[in-house]
Amino acid sequence: MKFLILKTKLIYLITTSDWSYDQRLQRISESLQNAGYAIVPISRLKHKKQILSPNHRTISPLFERTLLFYLEYNIRLFYILLINQWDIVYSVDADSLLAASLAKWLKRKQLIFDAHEYFEESPEIVNKPFVKWVWESICKFGIPKANLCLTVSQSLADTLGKKYNVNFLTIRNLPLQKESGGVYAPFEKKIIWYQGVLNVGRGLEQMIAAMVRLTDFELHMAGEGDLSNDLRKLVDELGLSSRVKFLGWKHPDHLHQLASEACIGINLLDGFSGNYYHSLANKTFDYIQAGLPGIHMDFPEYRNLKKQYGAIQLIPELSEESIIAAIKQMIDPVYYTQLKQECFAAAKILIWEEEEKWLLEGLKKV
């Protein structure tokens, strides 16, 4: 989709995430460039093998964790924004917002804030009062200064909008349309599939424990995270090494192929975190695009998705029993075939090619 831009606007797109694996940012950057904007991404240097565009800038911080990392990163971001010319700074999540909002205020430019998650309610923060207060203070300072606020789900848009008295536009994490193989016989390979970070609150411990009784299945997990070592130890303790595979990080195109070969996807979340409760994970739509029926929590966004498209299985709570019960229900051939057909139908609709128009319409108002 092309928009006529009378003067090319230069956008600095800033984030702390690993650009190589952030599909949302890659899609947004490409859409903005196709629409005529000039984009300069700035991201964290996670590894030297990253394949980046010539104008992409990276920051290699001295500190790897804690508030010292975020303080250093924002100071360096602020310096870059201060000494360079740009028209719009596009800040991804609260961890880049302080530098962006200060630079916007000092240079009298424009700011877009994109909340990929409910950052100040994430599991790593929600039980740390001081850390939570710091991030909420940054959000209260920065979000009202934004000319456009975006987020990933309507329930999160409503929650953040009410909290910070700002209107949020919902831009979902939809994938680019890919070819699918059509409906085929269920359980050709009995693989339960997970893609994403291996972090707290993702239900991975419960899923691994459930594998003790799901003797006909394998569990394949693509990704790494804070729990990587602990989960590997748990697998060894339960004697599941032959049926639980850790695949590490995979390229997005490879993820689609692997997901297409599995029979059930999982997106298990702990409801104690407001971040997870209001989430609408990109893996949800990646599973649908791969024709992969997934197990999701009975949270607002997934409930709405189930009501509108089918294609997914909901569980009422995060527990081994709920996971096993859902899988037993899904392996009924008639029901599984129905879920597959619903996935293929939804995959034609839930695509970035349709979603990007709302992003570009929003930017026209900035």
C-alpha positions in Angstrom: 0.0 0.0 0.0 1.5 3.3 -1.1 0.8 6.7 0.5 1.9 10.0 -1.2 4.4 11.7 1.1 5.2 15.3 -0.1 8.5 15.3 1.8 10.3 12.1 2.8 10.1 11.8 6.6 13.0 10.3 8.4 12.0 7.9 11.2 14.4 6.6 13.9 13.0 3.3 15.0 14.5 2.4 18.4 14.2 -0.8 20.4 16.2 -2.9 22.9 15.1 -6.2 21.3 17.1 -8.5 18.9 16.1 -7.2 15.5 16.9 -10.6 13.8 14.0 -12.3 15.6 11.5 -9.4 16.0 9.1 -10.1 13.2 6.8 -7.3 14.2 9.5 -4.7 13.8 10.7 -6.2 10.6 7.2 -6.0 9.1 6.6 -2.5 10.4 10.0 -1.2 9.0 9.3 -2.7 5.6 5.7 -1.3 5.5 7.0 2.2 6.4 9.7 2.0 3.8 7.3 0.8 1.1 5.0 3.8 2.0 7.9 6.2 1.3 9.4 6.8 4.8 13.1 6.7 5.4 13.9 4.3 8.3 16.9 4.2 10.5 16.6 1.2 12.9 18.5 1.3 16.2 18.6 -2.0 18.1 20.7 -4.0 20.6 23.6 -5.9 19.2 22.9 -9.5 20.5 25.4 -11.4 18.3 27.8 -10.6 15.5 26.1 -12.8 13.0 23.1 -10.5 12.7 22.2 -9.6 9.1 21.2 -6.0 9.1 20.7 -3.2 6.5 23.6 -0.8 5.9 21.8 2.1 7.7 20.9 -0.1 10.7 22.7 1.1 13.9 23.4 -1.1 16.9 24.2 -0.6 20.5 26.4 -3.0 22.4 25.8 -2.3 26.1 28.4 -2.9 28.8 25.6 -4.1 31.2 23.5 -7.1 30.2 20.7 -7.0 32.8 19.0 -5.0 35.6 18.2 -1.3 35.6 21.8 -0.5 34.8 21.4 -2.0 31.3 18.3 0.1 30.6 19.9 3.3 32.0 23.0 2.9 29.9 21.0 2.0 26.8 18.7 5.0 27.1 21.6 7.4 27.7 23.3 6.1 24.5 20.0 6.3 22.6 19.4 9.8 23.8 22.9 10.9 22.6 22.3 9.4 19.2 18.9 11.1 18.9 20.4 14.4 20.1 23.2 14.7 17.6 21.3 13.4 14.5 18.5 14.9 12.4 15.2 13.1 12.2 11.5 13.9 11.9 9.9 11.1 13.9 11.2 8.8 16.7 9.4 5.5 16.9 9.9 4.0 20.4 9.2 0.4 20.9 8.1 -0.4 24.5 8.7 1.4 27.7 12.4 0.4 27.8 13.2 2.9 25.0 10.6 5.5 25.9 12.7 7.7 28.2 15.3 8.6 25.6 12.6 9.0 22.9 10.3 11.3 24.9 13.2 13.5 26.1 14.6 13.8 22.6 11.1 14.6 21.2 10.6 17.2 23.9 14.0 18.9 23.4 14.0 18.8 19.6 10.3 19.6 19.1 9.8 16.6 16.8 7.2 13.8 16.7 7.0 10.6 18.8 5.3 7.3 18.1 5.1 4.9 21.0 4.4 1.2 20.3 3.6 -0.9 23.3 4.4 -4.5 22.3 3.4 -5.6 25.8 2.1 -4.3 29.1 5.7 -3.7 30.1 5.2 -2.5 33.7 3.0 -5.5 34.4 5.4 -8.1 33.0 6.2 -11.2 35.2 9.8 -10.0 35.8 8.6 -6.6 37.2 5.1 -7.0 38.7 6.3 -8.3 42.1 9.1 -5.7 42.4 7.5 -2.5 43.7 10.4 -0.2 43.2 11.2 -1.4 39.7 7.5 -1.3 38.8 7.3 2.3 40.1 10.3 3.3 38.0 8.7 2.0 34.8 5.3 3.4 35.6 6.9 6.8 36.2 8.6 6.7 32.8 5.3 5.7 31.1 3.5 8.6 32.9 6.2 11.0 31.7 6.6 9.7 28.1 3.3 8.3 26.9 1.3 11.6 27.0 4.0 13.2 24.9 3.5 10.8 22.0 1.7 11.9 18.9 0.5 8.4 18.2 0.3 5.4 20.5 0.0 1.8 19.3 -0.3 -1.6 20.9 -1.0 -5.2 20.0 -4.5 -6.0 21.3 -7.8 -4.1 21.9 -8.0 -5.1 25.6 -4.5 -3.8 26.1 -5.4 -0.6 24.2 -8.3 -0.1 26.5 -6.3 -0.8 29.6 -3.4 1.5 28.7 -5.6 4.2 27.3 -7.6 4.3 30.6 -4.4 4.2 32.7 -2.5 7.0 30.9 -5.5 8.9 29.5 -4.3 8.5 25.9 -6.0 6.8 22.9 -4.2 3.7 21.7 -4.5 2.3 18.1 -4.5 -1.5 17.9 -2.1 -3.0 15.4 -2.0 -6.8 15.8 1.1 -9.0 15.4 -0.2 -10.6 12.2 2.2 -12.5 9.9 2.8 -12.1 6.2 0.6 -14.5 4.2 2.4 -17.8 3.5 1.5 -20.9 1.5 -0.1 -23.7 3.4 -0.4 -27.3 2.5 -4.2 -27.7 3.0 -6.0 -30.1 5.3 -4.2 -33.4 5.8 -4.6 -36.5 8.0 -4.2 -35.5 11.7 -1.2 -36.6 13.8 1.1 -37.6 11.0 3.8 -36.5 13.4 2.8 -36.3 17.1 4.8 -33.2 17.9 3.6 -30.5 20.3 5.2 -27.2 19.2 6.3 -24.1 21.1 8.1 -21.1 19.6 9.3 -18.0 21.6 11.3 -17.1 24.6 11.7 -19.6 27.4 10.7 -17.3 30.3 8.8 -17.4 33.5 5.0 -17.5 33.3 4.9 -19.3 29.9 3.6 -22.6 31.3 6.6 -24.5 30.0 7.3 -26.3 33.3 3.6 -27.5 33.4 3.9 -28.6 29.7 7.1 -30.5 30.4 5.5 -32.2 33.5 2.5 -33.2 31.4 4.7 -34.9 28.9 5.3 -37.7 31.5 1.7 -38.8 30.8 1.6 -37.8 27.1 3.7 -40.8 26.2 2.8 -40.8 22.5 4.0 -37.2 21.9 7.2 -35.2 21.5 7.6 -31.6 22.6 9.8 -29.4 20.5 10.7 -25.9 21.7 12.3 -23.2 19.5 13.8 -20.4 21.4 15.9 -19.6 24.5 15.5 -17.4 27.6 15.9 -17.0 31.3 14.6 -20.5 32.0 16.7 -22.4 29.4 19.0 -24.1 31.9 16.3 -24.8 34.5 14.0 -26.4 31.8 16.8 -28.6 30.5 17.5 -29.8 34.1 13.8 -30.5 34.6 13.7 -32.6 31.4 16.7 -34.6 32.6 15.2 -35.1 36.0 11.9 -36.4 34.5 13.7 -38.7 32.1 12.2 -37.0 29.0 15.4 -36.2 27.1 14.3 -38.5 24.2 10.9 -36.8 23.8 11.6 -33.1 24.7 13.8 -31.3 22.2 15.4 -27.8 22.6 16.0 -26.4 19.2 17.4 -23.0 20.1 16.7 -19.9 18.0 15.4 -20.5 14.5 15.0 -18.2 11.5 11.3 -17.1 11.1 11.0 -18.9 7.8 12.2 -22.1 9.4 9.8 -21.6 12.2 6.9 -21.7 9.8 8.1 -24.9 8.2 8.6 -26.6 11.6 5.2 -25.5 12.9 3.6 -26.8 9.8 5.0 -30.3 10.6 3.7 -30.3 14.2 0.2 -31.3 15.3 -0.5 -29.0 18.2 0.9 -25.6 19.2 1.0 -24.2 22.7 0.8 -20.7 24.0 0.4 -21.2 27.8 0.4 -18.2 30.1 0.1 -17.5 33.8 -2.8 -15.1 34.5 -1.1 -13.4 37.5 0.7 -11.0 35.1 -1.4 -8.3 33.5 1.0 -8.4 30.6 0.0 -12.0 29.8 -3.7 -11.5 30.6 -4.1 -8.8 28.0 -1.7 -10.4 25.5 -2.4 -11.4 21.9 0.8 -13.3 21.0 2.3 -13.3 17.6 2.8 -17.0 17.9 -1.0 -17.4 17.9 -1.2 -16.1 14.4 2.0 -17.8 13.3 0.4 -21.1 14.3 -2.8 -20.3 12.4 -0.8 -19.3 9.3 0.9 -22.7 9.6 -2.4 -24.5 9.8 -1.5 -25.6 13.4 -4.3 -25.8 16.0 -3.0 -24.3 19.2 -3.8 -24.4 22.9 -4.3 -21.0 24.5 -5.5 -19.5 27.7 -9.1 -18.5 28.2 -8.1 -14.8 28.4 -10.1 -12.0 26.7 -8.2 -11.7 23.4 -8.0 -15.5 22.8 -11.7 -15.9 23.8 -12.6 -13.3 21.1 -10.4 -15.0 18.6 -12.0 -18.4 19.3 -15.5 -16.9 19.0 -14.8 -15.3 15.7 -12.6 -17.8 13.9 -12.5 -21.1 15.9 -9.1 -22.5 15.0 -7.8 -22.7 18.7 -8.5 -24.6 21.9 -8.9 -22.7 25.2 -8.0 -24.0 28.6 -9.5 -22.5 31.8 -6.3 -22.6 33.9 -2.6 -23.3 33.7 -2.2 -26.8 35.0 -1.0 -30.2 33.9 -4.6 -31.6 34.0 -6.0 -28.8 31.8 -3.2 -29.3 29.2 -3.7 -33.0 29.1 -7.5 -32.7 28.9 -7.2 -30.2 26.0 -4.9 -32.5 24.1 -7.2 -35.5 24.6 -10.1 -33.5 23.3 -8.1 -32.2 20.3 -7.0 -35.7 19.1 -10.5 -36.6 18.2 -10.1 -36.9 14.4 -13.4 -35.1 13.6 -12.7 -32.2 16.0 -9.1 -31.9 14.9 -10.0 -31.8 11.2 -12.5 -29.0 12.0 -9.8 -27.0 13.8 -7.4 -27.5 10.9 -10.0 -26.2 8.4 -10.7 -23.2 10.7 -7.0 -22.5 10.8 -6.7 -22.5 7.0 -9.8 -20.2 6.6 -8.5 -17.8 9.3 -5.0 -17.8 7.7 -6.4 -16.0 4.6 -7.8 -13.2 6.8 -5.4 -12.7 9.7 -2.4 -11.4 7.7 -0.1 -8.4 7.8 -1.1 -7.3 4.3 -4.5 -6.3 5.7 -3.3 -5.0 9.1 -0.6 -2.6 7.8 -3.2 -0.3 6.3 -4.3 0.7 9.9 -0.7 1.5 10.8 -0.2 3.7 7.7 -3.5 5.4 8.2 -2.4 6.2 11.8 0.9 7.7 10.6 -0.9 9.9 8.2 -2.3 11.8 11.2 1.2 12.3 12.8 
